[in-house]
Amino acid sequence: MQELRDRVDSYIDYYNSERYQWSLKKMTPDEFRSHLLAA
């Protein structure tokens, strides 16, 4: 069960910090969040 949690956590990190989103103007969710907070 711990291995599953580790894999899910790893994917969440990947999704939020490395995977570009077309709907977020080709930014990662982390980049988009930073962009919004800076505005």
C-alpha positions as a LaTeX table, in Angstrom:
\begin{tabular}{lrrr}
\hline
Residue & $x$ (\AA) & $y$ (\AA) & $z$ (\AA) \\
\hline
Met1 & 0.00 & 0.00 & 0.00 \\
Gln2 & 2.87 & 2.39 & 0.76 \\
Glu3 & 4.29 & 1.83 & $-2.72$ \\
Leu4 & 0.97 & 2.92 & $-4.23$ \\
Arg5 & 0.97 & 6.10 & $-2.13$ \\
Asp6 & 4.55 & 6.83 & $-3.16$ \\
Arg7 & 3.68 & 6.40 & $-6.83$ \\
Val8 & 0.60 & 8.62 & $-6.55$ \\
Asp9 & 2.63 & 11.30 & $-4.74$ \\
Ser10 & 5.29 & 11.08 & $-7.43$ \\
Tyr11 & 2.72 & 11.50 & $-10.20$ \\
Ile12 & 1.12 & 14.47 & $-8.43$ \\
Asp13 & 4.54 & 16.13 & $-8.18$ \\
Tyr14 & 5.15 & 15.45 & $-11.87$ \\
Tyr15 & 1.71 & 16.74 & $-12.88$ \\
Asn16 & 2.03 & 19.97 & $-10.91$ \\
Ser17 & 5.63 & 20.85 & $-11.63$ \\
Glu18 & 6.67 & 19.30 & $-14.96$ \\
Arg19 & 3.63 & 18.58 & $-17.15$ \\
Tyr20 & 2.64 & 21.52 & $-19.34$ \\
Gln21 & $-1.08$ & 22.23 & $-19.68$ \\
Trp22 & $-2.54$ & 23.68 & $-22.87$ \\
Ser23 & $-5.43$ & 25.13 & $-20.88$ \\
Leu24 & $-2.94$ & 27.03 & $-18.67$ \\
Lys25 & $-1.22$ & 28.73 & $-21.61$ \\
Lys26 & 1.39 & 25.97 & $-21.87$ \\
Met27 & 2.53 & 26.41 & $-18.26$ \\
Thr28 & 2.71 & 23.86 & $-15.50$ \\
Pro29 & 0.14 & 24.28 & $-12.71$ \\
Asp30 & 2.93 & 25.53 & $-10.40$ \\
Glu31 & 4.10 & 28.09 & $-12.97$ \\
Phe32 & 0.53 & 29.24 & $-13.59$ \\
Arg33 & $-0.12$ & 29.66 & $-9.86$ \\
Ser34 & 3.06 & 31.73 & $-9.50$ \\
His35 & 2.05 & 33.80 & $-12.52$ \\
Leu36 & $-1.36$ & 34.55 & $-10.98$ \\
Leu37 & 0.11 & 35.46 & $-7.59$ \\
Ala38 & 2.61 & 37.85 & $-9.20$ \\
Ala39 & $-0.12$ & 39.72 & $-11.07$ \\
\hline
\end{tabular}
